[in-house]
Amino acid sequence: MSDSEQEQKDREYAKLALHSLEKAGAQKSVVSFVRQKKQEMNVDMGSLALMRTSFDVVLQMAVIKDNKRAGIVLNQISKDSIEKAAQEVMESAEYAEPDNSHDISEYQQPEIFDNRVVTSKLTLMYDRLNGFLTDVKKSYPEITLGTTVLDFMRHTSHFLNSNGVYFTVRKGIYD
């Protein structure tokens, strides 16, 4: 699945979560859906020892009803799990202490925030890491690097609330 297709699917899950909360009786609701892709290269004792890609997905759902707030976090995402979580978080809210200060942000124009570094360059990562190892061996022959890690993390986040707020944040970070 392409990144744009995955983003569209994630957007639909976030909208489903918001709709499920409203359907369950939330007066106000907030949803945050975050997908992270991490591409990692590890050096152990001076040699490339590991190259892997891992994924992480988190859906946070929060509600306010009768000035009572509750939240739930999911990392197994499906239509059924979202609908079940919406019911569970509403039940949790029933037992929360009311607080008149609970609120969500007012409507803002939908917006996409993009830092433009959204895809990794694995060949360049490898070349730079290998160059670093060569430079260390040449300049400091008595040093053996124990563990060195170079990674790229791509985050795509969708933030929605029942007042019509909808933000998408895309960022990529080399670390």
N, C-alpha and C positions, 0 to 999 in steps of 0.2 A: 504494500500500500504506500502511495506517495505521501510526502509530508503534508501536502495540501489536502489530500483525501482524509488523512488521519486527523488533521485540524478540524475539518468539517464534521467528522464523526464525533470528536470531542465536544465541539460546539453543540451538537444535537443532544449529547448526554447532559451537558450543563443546562440547556433549555428544558429537558425532560425533568431534571432535578427541581428546577424552579417551579415548573408546572405541577409536579407531584406535591411539593410543599403547599402550594396554593390550594390544590385539590384536597389536601389533608386538613385544611382549616387554618393555615398560617395567616395572620393579619399582615405580617411583614416577613420577608425572607431574603436570604443572601446565599449565593452559591459561588464557590471558587473551585475551578477544575484546573489542575496543573499536571502537565506531562513533561517528564525530563528524560532526555536521552544523553547518556554519558559514554564517550569513546575514550578509552584509556590505554596508555602504553606504560608498562612498568619495566624498569631496569633493575636487575638484581646482580650484585657482584660484578658490575661493569658490562653486563650483556643484556640485551633485550630479552626479557623472560616471559612477558605476557602482553597480549593485545586483545582487548575485549570491548564489547558494547553492552551496556545494561540500560534497562528502562524502568521508570518509576512513574506511577500514576496515583494521584490523590484527589479525591472529591470531598470538599467540605460543604456541609449544609447547615445553616443556622436559621432559627425562626424566632419570632416574637409573637406572642398571643396573650392578650390581657396583661401586657407589661411584663410577661414572664419570658425569659430567653433560654434557649437550649441549642445545642449543636451536636453534630455527629460527623465522623470522618470515615470515609470508605477508601479502600485500595483495591477492592475487587469490584469492577464496574460492569453492571448489566442493567437492563430495564427492570428486572425483578428486584435486584439488590437496591436500586435507587428508590423504587416505590415502597419497599419494605422499610428502608431507612427513613423515608418521609413520615411514615406512621410512627416509627419508634421515636423520632425526635419530637414529634408532637406530644406523645405520651410523656416524654421527659420534661417537656415544658410545663405540663400540668403540675408537676411537683416542684418547680422552681419558685424561688422567692420573687414576688413582683417588685419591679423597680421602674419608676416613671422615667428614668433617664435612658432606658434602652431605646435605641432608634437605629435607623439605617440612613445612608446618605440619600439626599434628594436626587431627582432626575438630573442627569448630565448627558450631553450629547455622546452617543457611542463613539468610541475612538480606538484606533489600533496604535500601539506603541511598539516600535521595531528598531532594534539597535543595529540592524543591517548585517550583523555577523551571525547568521542563522544556520550556516552549514560549516562543517569542519573541513579541513584540507589535510587528510590523513598522510598523504605523501610528504607534504611540507612538514607536518609534525614529526614524522619519522626522520626526515633529512635533518631537521634542527636538533632532534634528540641525539641522533648519531653524530652530528657535528660537535655537539657539546661533549659527548663521551670521548671523541677523538682528541678534542682540545684539552680535556682534563688529563688524558693519558700522556699527551705530548708535553704539556706544561708542568704537570705534577705526576711524574711516573710512579712515585711511591704511594699515591692515593688510589684506593680502590673504592668506588662508590658502592655502598651497601644497597640501599634502595632509593630509587629515584622514580618519580611518577610525573607524567605529563598527560593531562586530559583536556577534553573539550566537552562542555555541558551545554546542551540546548534545552531551554525551557520555553514552553508555550503555556500561557495561563489565560483563562477566561474568567472574568469577574462579572456577575450579574446580580441584580436585586429586583425586588418586586415593584420598585419605583421606576423601572425602565433603564437603570444603569447597565451598560454593557461595554466592558473594556476587554481588549485582547492585548496581551503583552508577549512579544517574542524577543528572546535574547539568547545570545551565544557567548560563552566565556571560555577562554583558554586559561588553564590553571597549572 
